[in-house]
Structures are given as C-alpha cells and as structure tokens.
Amino acid sequence: MAQFHRPSLATLSMELRHEILSYFLLDLEPLGLESAGDILEKRTTALSLALVSRSLSDIALDTLWKEMSTLQPVVSVIEASALIPVFRFQHHRRLASESSQWKITGTVHPDKFRPRVIEYLKRIKRLVIINPSRQEFTLWSALTQFLKPTGYLLPELQALMVQWHNPHLPPVYPTLIPLVSPTLHTLHLHAFHTSHFFPDPIVHYLHLIGGNPQELQLSTPCSRSLLPAFSSFSTLRELFMCTSGEHGVPHNDLMSVQDLFTSFPKLDDLTLDLRAIRLDKSQIESVMQLPVLRTLSPSGRAQDITKFLSMDIDFPNVTDVGLQLVGEFEESATWGDIFRGISKVSACVDTVHFDMLADNQPMMFLHDLAPIFGCSLKSLSLDCIKHQLSLEDIGQMLRAWPMLEELYLGNPVNSLDAAVLGICATHGTLRSLSIHVDLDRLTRQNQAATEIMMDYPKMRSEIRDLRLCTSLRSSSTLEHKATLIRNLLIFFPVLESISLSQREEQEKELGVLLSLYKTAYKNGSDVKSKSKLKTLHLHYSLDDSVTLEDKAKLTQTLFSFFPALETISLSDDDDATDNEYLRVLLSRYKLAFSAGSHFGVGPS
C-alpha cells in the first residue's frame, strides 16, 4: 500500500511557496496592484495545502503565522479539522451590501477541534490589515461566535495595525473589537476619511480589558472622553495623533495640551496634529516638563505651530524635531517665529525635519538656520522647498554645521549645478545626501568631476548613500550611465548606494555599474594570469533572462583570465545590444582596474 505523504512547504514548488509566503508577509504585496478579494481567491488552494499540514514543524508554522494580513486562513484550518464545510461567505450583488456576510453552514460542534484552532491563533503576533473587504471584517465576529474562545480570539497578539481608506464601506471600527487583546503593545488605527473611522471605542475597550500599549497611532481628535484610557496607559512611549480639519468634535470637548502631557509624562516620541487638540495657554498653570521626550513632531498651520512652541513646556532632552506645515501661511506668521520656537525647545536638538506643504510660504533663507542650531546639527531635512537654491546656500550650511551627517533637500524649484557635489565632497562628516542636481554634464564628460574637484582640492568625503532627486534622460545609454558612476566615485569614493526619483530601472543599472567599478578599484592589479589575449569571440548568445548584473559578472570573470582583453563579442547578429553592453562594461572595468591603486581617494 502506497504511503501517503502530507503536503509541506518542502514538497511545494518554488512558485507555490512564494504564493504562500506573500500571502502572509504584507511587504511582498504591492499595495493597490491587487484587491484583497483577488489575492484571497487565487491563494485559497495553496493555503489549504500548506497551512493545515500536520507535517510542518512548529518552527515553520510559527514563522508562517507570525505576521498576517488576514484571518481567512483560519477557515481552512477549521474545515481541515471538521472534515466538512463549516463556513461560507454569502455574496450578494454588491460586495459592500450589508447582507453579505459569513454563514455557519455545518452542524459540527467546535469542542473537538477548538484547541487545535486556538493553537494556530496563538501563533499570530502581528496583524496588518489594509482596507479590509467586507469578506474580511465580517469574519472576525463570525469566528468569535463559532469558536467561543474562553479568553480572546488572538490571545498573544502584540501588534494590530489597520488602515482604512475606503469611504464607500461602513465604519469598520465596531468589527475590530474581537481582534483586540490585552497583550497588545502596538496599536495603529489610521484612516484617510476620519469621519468613517472613529477608533475611540477600540481604545476604550483596550483600557477596559487591562491593556497597556507602548505605541499608539490614531486617526482621531484628542477627545476629552479618551482621558481615562490615556491615563491608564502607563507604559506608553510613542504617541501619534492625526485628524482631518473637519473632525466633528466641538472645540471645548478636545483635550488641552496640559491634559495630554499630564496623561503621558513618560512619552519618548510624540507626533501631534495640532488640529486634534486645544491650544490654550491659559490651561497651563505652571511650566510643564517632559524630561523623557526625545522626538517631537507637531503638524498644523504656521501660527498654530508657533503658538505651541511658545507654550510653557520644557523639553530638556528633545534631540529630534519634525515640523509639518499645512494650510495657509498667514501674513502674521514668519519663519523667524518658528525658528525661535524651535530654539526654545531644547539645547540638545541635532535632527530637524521640515515638511513644508503650505502653499504660500514666505521665502526661507537657509543660512538663517545656522545660528539657531549652532554647530551641533547632525541631520537636516527640508522637504517641498518652494524657492530657488544656490551653491552659496549649500556652502554656507555645510560650513555652519561641521558635524552634519545627513542632508535632505527635497523638491526645490531648480536643479543645482553639478559643482554642488564638489562642495558636498569637501565636508568631512556628511554620510547621506539627497539633492536635486543637473546630471547632464556628469553623464557626457568623462573628466567633469575631475575639473570640478580642481576648485575643491580638500576632498574628504564620507558620503555612502546618495539620492539624486532627478532622473536621467530616456536617451541615456549605458555609456552615459557608466560615465556618471565614474564621476560620482571621484566625488564620493566610499559611495555604497545610489537612488533616483521614480526611475527604478535606471537605479538598478546604476547599482550594477557602481558595484562593477568598486570591485575593479578594490582588486587593483591583483591578477595572476599572464595571458596576452586581446580579442575573444564567444560562439554563444545570451538568454533574455540574463540581467545587466549577470553581464557585469561575466566581464569580471573573463578579465581575470585575460587581463589584456580589449574586445568581447557574441555569435549572432541579434546580439548587437549585448555586444555593446559587454564592450562598455569591459572598457569601464579596465579603466577602473587600472586606477585600483587610487581606491579610497577617488579614481584617477
């Protein structure tokens, strides 16, 4: 009699394994490419095979179930245990119809298999749900009704994160109650449409069952009704509160700043939408202190941020300040008021992030920031800049902040000349740079960087991560990209990664070329072969699946055998593109290889 082998991950095809894993690991699902319903429908069979297999080890099952994006696999576990269909989702013409819901179709009593199902539910530590379908959120109460667990449906859940973006479905918050457990240390409840997602009942329920989270992110105004719950969350270290401008809560029913800070005296990280709270200086009876707070990120109108920063609140240990400006920039508000407010926050500030979404922001003179932060600033991010930048601006900033390690200048109205990279290359501590640069000169002139660096001889760059807020022309060839990488390595000899704005394919090619150059510089003249072969013709053609990275590795390998090689060609006329790629890769590799002794101070 043939032995029956239960299905396991080891016996599944690679494609099927990827299907299974991508169902569980949310990061592998490109958001918006497939609806939740499509994903569930395509993968039901694969999950039924792998998830209910008794041959999988506890380690494998723990890994599969640790992070989930749905609870629908639990239905597969129940039906595998009951041996007959138990659950059926009753569809109606419209998925959003309130009459569409799960029906219990079997007569099996769950007592016999409840322990096994609960063991699966205990494995779920992190549940991340984005825009749940009705098929998803009606299941949670159906499972609770059927299983009747003695404790909680997810008794060991540590993180619950829900994003609700669909204004056409009813509010989902009442259905979340079955998912909440006192073991939660992270609770994120976000919505683009605040009126459709009112998470206060979930917070109250967590308080009622004795929950004590460490991290709380909510799309809701700070209603005074939340004070009892907030006051009981003694271990809370990170709070994120945001809301829309029309949240429907009367102004007098909002918490005051003093209410909020009194509830959370041990906060370490605070992100606060100032529209969600009552800004009333008169409510602060004496100077308040938040000695533990390290990160402070208020958002709102310029005048509200100025008012908040001028309150009698002492943040002696804040090191990271982030400001998001929204709405209209009133005439009475100035950058100077905001900067002075930041300078009052703490003498320890070394990280500053401005996200400037206000449409009518006045001119900001970047060098005016220098005296506010002194020489201790380590990270500066200016996003959505609405005015021209100059080389002088960049030079003044870098001279003012000799300890700066990260600089992000996002979306200015102009592209800076490539000479700005020479200025940045002279800064001794800068490690990460994001900047908008005109790359045309660097892609078309082999010696462009060398010529620029003659004006900045004291190069000592430590920049490892470079983000260029631009993209290459669509007509740029591999030769142009190789020229760009060589020029960038002259500026930044220890560069490890490079990224472009919204051009993933170009970014990948630049990454391959960067790796090729660095390998050649590192190897230097370390080739033992004495071959004098200069021309190599391979009676072979490359498959379409061969990537640029594969071609670069082929070039490196052939060069290690034939260091005098000058020409590589393939057999077919159809391989003209591949021949051109290999020609460029070989010529660039040889050039970089010959400069290997200069690695560490830039290629010659």
Buried (B, 14 or more C-beta within 10 A) or exposed (E): EEEEEEBBBEBBEEEBBEBBBBBBBBEEBEEEEEEBEEBBEEBBEBBBBBBBBEEBEEEBBEBBBBBBBBBBBBBBBBBBBBEEEBBEBEEEEEBEEEEBBBEEEBEBEBEEBBEBBBEBBBBBBBBBBBBBBBBBBBBBBBBBEBBEBEEBBBBEBBBBBBBBBBEEBEBBBEBBBBBBBBBBBBBBBBBBBBEBBBBBBBBEBBBEEEBBBBBBBBBBBBBBEBBEBBEBBEEBBBBBBBBBEEBEBEEEEBBBBBBBBBBBEEBBBBBBBBBBBBBBEEEBEEEBEBEBBBBBBBBBBBBBBBBBBEBEBBBEBBBBBBBBBBBBBBEEBBBEBBBBBBBBBBEEBBBBBBBBEBEEBBEBEBBEBBEBBBEBBBBBBBBBBBBEBEEEBBBBBBBBBEBBBBBBBBEBEEBBBBBBBBBBBBBBBBBBBBBBBBBBBBBBBEEBBBBBBEEBEEBEBBBBBBBBBBBBEEEBBBBBBBBBBBBBBBBBBBBBEBBBBEBEEBBBBBBBBBBBBBBBBEBBEEBEEEEEBEEBEBEEBBEEEEEBBEBBBBBBEBBBEBBEBEBBBBEEEEBEEBBEBBBBBBBBBBBBBBBBEBBEEBBE
